[in-house]
Amino acid sequence: MSGMRAFSGARDVHRALRDRGQQVGLATVYRHLHILAERGDVDTIHTPSGESRYRLRASSATFHLTCRVCGLAVAVDGTEVRDWAKHVAAEAGFTLTRCAVELTGLCPAHSGG
């Protein structure tokens, strides 16, 4: 996934690894992508069909707004959301270790505007 700019599915990552000569199973790719997502090292979006897609995290304060029709994903600043989540966690005596927010809507091409 090094240098990965666009979101890729697990099968895409698996194919790229195999093309580089890596002998790795698809289940292993899914497992590692899940671990990376849990650690916050990759961003995850879900396509309208329900497929998870992954991309190396560019910034810890970035979330993605994904079109429910075409799957277009754009990065949006999530600083205020992350600050709010830290505040809520602190009020409950927790230390926030991960903040996952899924934002979906309709892109300009599908919103009629």
FIPAGU-450188 format. One record per residue: residue in one letter; x, y, z of N, C-alpha, C in turn. Coordinates in Angstrom, 2 decimals. Atoms other than C-alpha are relative to their C-alpha. Layout:
// residues N
  rest     n.c1     n.c2     n.c3    ca.c1    ca.c2    ca.c3     c.c1     c.c2     c.c3
     A        X        Y        Z        X        Y        Z        X        Y        Z
...
***
This chain:
// residues 113
  rest     n.c1     n.c2     n.c3    ca.c1    ca.c2    ca.c3     c.c1     c.c2     c.c3
     M     0.81    -1.20     0.00     0.00     0.00     0.00     0.85     1.26     0.00
     S    -0.90    -1.14     0.00     3.05     2.23    -0.09    -0.32     0.95    -1.14
     G     0.28    -1.00     1.01     2.26     5.45    -1.90    -1.44    -0.02    -0.49
     M     1.38     0.12     0.44    -1.39     4.49    -2.21    -0.74     1.31     0.24
     R     0.70    -1.27    -0.11    -3.35     7.70    -2.93    -1.51    -0.22    -0.10
     A     1.42     0.29     0.16    -6.70     6.29    -4.07    -0.38    -1.13     0.96
     F     0.48     1.10    -0.83    -8.86     3.93    -2.06     0.06    -1.29    -0.81
     S    -0.11     1.30     0.65    -8.25     0.27    -2.89    -0.70    -1.06     0.83
     G     0.60     1.13    -0.69   -10.12    -2.90    -2.05     1.06    -1.02     0.37
     A    -0.94     1.03    -0.44    -8.47    -5.86    -0.36     0.48    -0.85    -1.17
     R    -0.41     0.80     1.16    -8.46    -7.80    -3.63     1.01     0.75    -0.86
     D    -0.96    -0.81     0.75    -6.63    -4.91    -5.33     1.37    -0.05     0.67
     V    -1.26     0.05    -0.75    -4.00    -4.88    -2.58     0.63    -1.37    -0.16
     H    -0.48     1.37     0.15    -3.71    -8.68    -2.79     0.65    -0.20    -1.37
     R    -0.52     0.14     1.36    -3.23    -8.54    -6.57     1.33     0.74    -0.15
     A    -1.25    -0.78     0.09    -0.55    -5.80    -6.25     1.14    -0.72     0.71
     L    -1.04     0.74    -0.72     1.34    -7.84    -3.67     0.45    -1.23    -0.79
     R    -0.33     1.18     0.79     1.17   -10.97    -5.82     0.82     0.39    -1.24
     D    -0.74    -0.49     1.17     2.37    -8.95    -8.84     1.44     0.33     0.36
     R    -1.36    -0.30    -0.47     5.42    -7.96    -6.76     0.72    -1.25     0.48
     G    -0.64     1.25    -0.39     6.14   -11.62    -6.04    -0.23    -0.42     1.44
     Q     0.30     0.35    -1.40     4.76   -11.69    -2.49    -0.99    -1.16     0.02
     Q     0.89     1.15    -0.15     3.21   -15.04    -1.60    -0.83     0.20     1.26
     V     0.86    -0.32    -1.13     0.38   -13.87     0.64    -1.43    -0.35    -0.38
     G     1.39     0.36     0.25    -3.16   -15.13     0.97    -0.94     1.18     0.15
     L     0.99    -1.07    -0.07    -6.23   -12.96     0.53    -0.50     0.20     1.43
     A     0.45    -0.12    -1.40    -7.37   -13.73     4.10     1.01     0.78     0.83
     T    -1.05    -0.74    -0.71    -4.04   -12.39     5.37    -0.08     1.48    -0.32
     V     0.14    -1.40     0.40    -4.52    -9.18     3.39    -1.18     0.63     0.74
     Y     1.17    -0.52    -0.73    -8.02    -8.72     4.87     0.32     0.22     1.48
     R    -0.35    -0.09    -1.42    -6.69    -9.39     8.38     0.91     1.20     0.27
     H    -0.93    -1.11    -0.21    -3.82    -6.90     8.04    -0.65     1.36    -0.27
     L     0.70    -1.26     0.24    -6.02    -4.20     6.51    -0.91     0.35     1.17
     H     0.84    -0.23    -1.17    -8.42    -4.62     9.43     0.84     0.52     1.17
     I    -0.91    -0.43    -1.08    -5.52    -4.27    11.91     0.46     1.43    -0.25
     L    -0.45    -1.35     0.34    -4.19    -1.19    10.09    -1.12     1.02     0.20
     A     1.13    -0.90    -0.19    -7.67     0.36    10.13    -0.26     0.22     1.49
     E     0.22    -0.11    -1.44    -8.08    -0.37    13.86     1.06     0.90     0.64
     R    -1.09    -0.83    -0.54    -4.70     1.29    14.55    -0.07     1.43    -0.51
     G     0.10    -1.34     0.56    -5.69     4.30    12.47     1.05     0.31    -1.05
     D    -1.04    -0.20     1.01    -2.93     3.78     9.90    -0.56     0.12    -1.41
     V     0.65    -0.12     1.30    -5.36     3.55     6.99    -1.39     0.58     0.20
     D     1.37    -0.47     0.03    -8.59     5.35     6.16    -0.84    -1.07    -0.65
     T     0.91     0.99     0.55   -11.57     3.15     5.39    -1.30     0.68    -0.42
     I     1.33    -0.44     0.43   -14.66     3.92     3.36    -0.75    -1.25    -0.44
     H     0.83     1.10     0.46   -17.55     1.69     2.39    -0.73     0.47    -1.25
     T     0.65    -0.36     1.26   -18.79     1.75    -1.19    -1.50    -0.25     0.12
     P     1.45     0.25    -0.03   -22.52     1.81    -1.98    -0.35    -1.50     0.00
     S     0.26     1.45     0.02   -22.25    -1.97    -2.56     0.40    -0.68     1.31
     G    -0.38     0.56    -1.29   -20.86    -2.44     0.96     1.46    -0.44     0.09
     E    -1.40     0.39    -0.01   -17.24    -3.14    -0.02     0.81     1.02     0.80
     S    -0.94    -0.88    -0.71   -14.57    -1.74     2.31     1.17     0.30    -0.92
     R    -1.15    -0.41     0.79   -11.84     0.25     0.58     0.92     0.77     0.93
     Y    -1.01    -0.50    -0.92    -8.61     1.44     2.16     0.98     0.92    -0.71
     R    -1.05    -0.89     0.50    -6.01     4.17     1.75     0.88     0.38     1.18
     L    -0.90    -0.44    -1.07    -2.93     5.08     3.76    -0.46     1.35     0.52
     R     0.50    -1.22    -0.62    -3.90     7.81     6.20     0.97     1.15    -0.28
     A    -0.81    -1.18     0.31    -2.66    11.22     5.07     0.12     0.91     1.21
     S     0.03    -0.91    -1.13    -3.62    13.11     8.21    -0.89    -0.58     1.08
     S     0.81     0.54    -1.08    -4.97    12.22    11.61    -1.30     0.77     0.18
     A     1.21    -0.81    -0.16    -7.62    14.95    11.30    -0.84    -0.01    -1.27
     T     0.73     0.07     1.25    -9.10    13.81     7.99    -1.05    -1.10     0.05
     F     1.06     0.98     0.21   -12.40    12.06     7.39    -0.38     0.08    -1.46
     H     0.41    -0.01     1.40   -14.05    11.25     4.09    -1.50     0.04    -0.12
     L     1.41    -0.10     0.33   -17.42    12.20     2.71    -0.17    -0.79    -1.30
     T     0.15     0.93     1.11   -18.59     9.46     0.34    -1.39     0.08    -0.59
     C     1.29    -0.03     0.69   -21.34     9.68    -2.27    -0.63    -1.38     0.07
     R     0.72     1.27    -0.13   -23.95     6.98    -1.67    -0.37    -0.60    -1.35
     V     0.38     0.49     1.32   -24.63     6.69    -5.40     1.23    -0.50    -0.77
     C    -1.13     0.35     0.86   -21.25     6.71    -7.19     1.26    -0.41     0.76
     G    -1.16     0.39    -0.79   -18.79     6.14    -4.31     1.11     1.03     0.00
     L    -1.01    -1.06    -0.04   -16.85     9.39    -4.90     0.30     0.33     1.46
     A    -0.40    -0.33    -1.37   -14.88    10.11    -1.71     0.90     1.22    -0.01
     V    -0.83    -1.19    -0.13   -13.47    13.50    -0.76     0.40     0.15     1.45
     A    -0.52    -0.22    -1.35   -11.32    14.32     2.25    -0.61     1.27     0.57
     V     0.52    -1.18    -0.71   -12.83    16.71     4.79     0.73     0.10     1.33
     D    -0.68    -0.22    -1.26   -11.23    18.26     7.84    -0.86    -0.51     1.14
     G     0.75     0.56    -1.12   -12.28    16.34    10.94     0.51     0.47     1.35
     T    -0.59    -0.48    -1.25   -10.46    18.40    13.56    -1.07     0.23     1.07
     E     1.05    -0.28    -0.98   -13.67    19.56    15.26    -0.65    -1.28     0.50
     V     0.59     1.28    -0.41   -15.12    16.03    15.29     0.94    -0.73     0.95
     R    -0.98     0.68    -0.84   -11.91    14.59    16.75     0.11     0.69     1.36
     D    -0.05    -0.73    -1.28   -11.76    17.34    19.40    -1.23    -0.30     0.84
     W     1.23     0.33    -0.71   -15.40    16.67    20.32     0.08    -1.42     0.58
     A    -0.11     1.39    -0.45   -14.73    12.91    20.56     0.96    -0.11     1.19
     K    -0.95     0.01    -1.13   -11.72    13.52    22.84    -0.66     0.55     1.25
     H     0.70    -0.62    -1.12   -13.87    15.75    25.06    -1.02    -0.98     0.60
     V     0.99     0.96    -0.48   -16.67    13.17    25.29     0.69    -1.16     0.72
     A    -0.73     1.10    -0.63   -14.17    10.41    26.07     0.55     0.43     1.35
     A    -0.58    -0.50    -1.26   -12.46    12.53    28.75    -1.07     0.15     1.08
     E     1.08    -0.14    -0.97   -15.80    13.29    30.42    -0.41    -1.34     0.59
     A     0.33     1.34    -0.47   -16.35     9.54    30.73     1.21    -0.68     0.65
     G    -1.20     0.56    -0.61   -12.82     9.04    32.11     0.84    -0.84    -0.94
     F    -0.72     0.78     1.00   -11.52     7.52    28.87     1.07     0.85    -0.66
     T    -0.95    -0.62     0.90    -8.53     8.32    26.72    -0.34    -0.49    -1.39
     L     0.38     0.37     1.35    -9.55     8.37    23.07     1.19    -0.60    -0.72
     T    -1.07     0.63     0.77    -7.46     5.95    21.02    -0.34    -0.10    -1.48
     R     0.41     0.07     1.40    -9.48     5.91    17.81    -1.33     0.70    -0.16
     C     1.25    -0.67     0.31   -12.20     7.98    16.23    -0.35    -0.34    -1.43
     A     0.43     0.38     1.34   -14.07     6.54    13.26    -1.38     0.60    -0.26
     V     1.25    -0.63     0.38   -16.78     8.56    11.56    -0.21    -0.28    -1.48
     E     0.31     0.23     1.41   -18.49     7.60     8.33    -1.01     1.04    -0.44
     L     0.84    -1.06     0.53   -19.93    10.54     6.42    -0.43    -0.38    -1.41
     T     0.50     0.32     1.33   -22.16     9.77     3.45    -1.03     1.04    -0.42
     G     0.96    -0.95     0.55   -24.29    11.91     1.21    -0.09    -0.17    -1.49
     L     0.09     0.02     1.45   -24.87    12.77    -2.41     0.94     1.07    -0.56
     C    -0.92    -0.95     0.62   -22.15    14.38    -4.52    -0.79     0.96    -0.88
     P     0.72    -0.97     0.84   -23.03    17.40    -6.70    -0.66    -0.62    -1.23
     A     0.55     0.62     1.19   -23.63    15.15    -9.71    -1.29    -0.77     0.30
     H     1.17     0.79    -0.35   -26.28    13.18    -7.79    -0.96     0.68     0.94
     S     0.89    -0.69    -0.94   -27.83    15.79    -5.52    -0.98     0.94    -0.68
     G     0.91    -0.86     0.74   -29.59    17.70    -8.25     0.35     1.46     0.08
     G    -0.35    -1.41    -0.14   -27.69    20.87    -7.46     1.23     0.33    -0.63
***
